[in-house]
Structure formats: structure tokens, C-alpha cells
Amino acid sequence: MNSIELQERNKQIALMLGWKYYEPKVDIDTSLIGRIYERCEVWAKIPIELNRYEQYDQYYFTRGWYEKAIKESGCGYLTSLKYHSDWNWLIEAIRFIQKKSFDITIDFFSSTGILKTDAFVSKNSDIIVESLGKEDIEAMFEIVSDFAKLYNEKKL
């Protein structure tokens, strides 16, 4: 899977879970010592509020927005999506699918001494999406992102 496909699949999962992508990118202090800003992509569950300093091409969150985001949505913002590489992120999407009354099935098998995974999302025994013969997190990420795409397109 190339980086563009990873981004698109991550995006589909984030959208399914209620995250929205906002433009423009925002200048966020990502350093441990402070006051070193990096222009970041921003995903949030509530509309972002920015101070725009067009003359300097700078965009910062308004005072109090982060606290408001925490209060209203239980989280602030994301600057990157890690559903493809972090089980803690992916499990949120798996639980979302299960709450929608879909079943997730995982079968493990060994192929020439290497453990592989088949994964399926189904409803009433009808397979909706599947991933065959992949590493475990890759298989789960693939079925969750395929499901998310169908969900976002209102096909489920």
C-alpha cells in the first residue's frame, strides 16, 4: 500500500468517526521547549476557530478554542492519522462498526511459517468487506477503511 492510499484510507476512517478536515493548515507548537511552530494538517470534531495573520501567512487557534473542543467533543484536534499503524486508534473504529450491528471475524493461519490473517465484516452472514492473507493490523485496517468508505458514501 503506497502513502497516498494509506492517507485516503485513514481519511475514510476519520470521516466515519466524525472527524472533519480543515483548511488552511494551522501553525501549532509541536516542540517540547515551546514557540517552535510547525504548519500542520488539522482534523477536529467541532469547527476550528482561527486567528489569521495573512500578512505573515500564519494561522493559530483562537484563545479558548482548544478548551471548547475538549469540552464539546472530548478531544481537541489531530495533526496526523494513525489508524494504519496503531491498534489503539484502530480499535475505536472497530467498536464503531460493532455498535452498528456488524460482525467482525478474524481467522489466523500459517503460510510457510508466517502467521497471516483473513478478516471480514459481515451482517446476517453476508460478507460486506474482506481482506485475505495480510498481516493482522494491515488486514484489520483494510477492512475497516473499506467499510468506512461504504459507510461514508451511504451505501450501508
Phi, psi and omega in degrees: 000126180277171186294328178292317178294320176301314179300314182295318179294318175300317180300316180299319179294314180301316179298318179301324183274005174096006176280148177234142178270136181240140171250151358280174174296155187245144177277115185236137177285108182254008184267162176278336183264347176092154176064024171244109188260147178230138178282118188237151167290149181229129171244135179213160179265347173236156180303135180281152177240124185239146162267128182248124176247080187302322183300328179254003183054051180234143180225121180233151174298145176291158178299129177091348182297315183300315178298321177296317180297317178299314183295315186278327185238357179081002178206166180265276183207165175240144175249351175206159181247133187234026181299331182284343188231355186230116180300326180298325176286315186294327183297328177300318179289323178297316178296321177301313180298316180296324178294338177274013177069032173257150179259142175243125181242136179234128175241131178253144176210161180252129177239112184049045177081359180253127180287126178238167184228136165251134181227144184221146166246129182219165174217126182054043179069003176267121180287128180261312175221153180212156174222128187241133171068036180249173170294157189301309182291327178295318179296315180294317178300318181296313182289324179294317180290324175296317177299314182301319179298313178297318180298313181294330178274006178062034179265359178240000000 
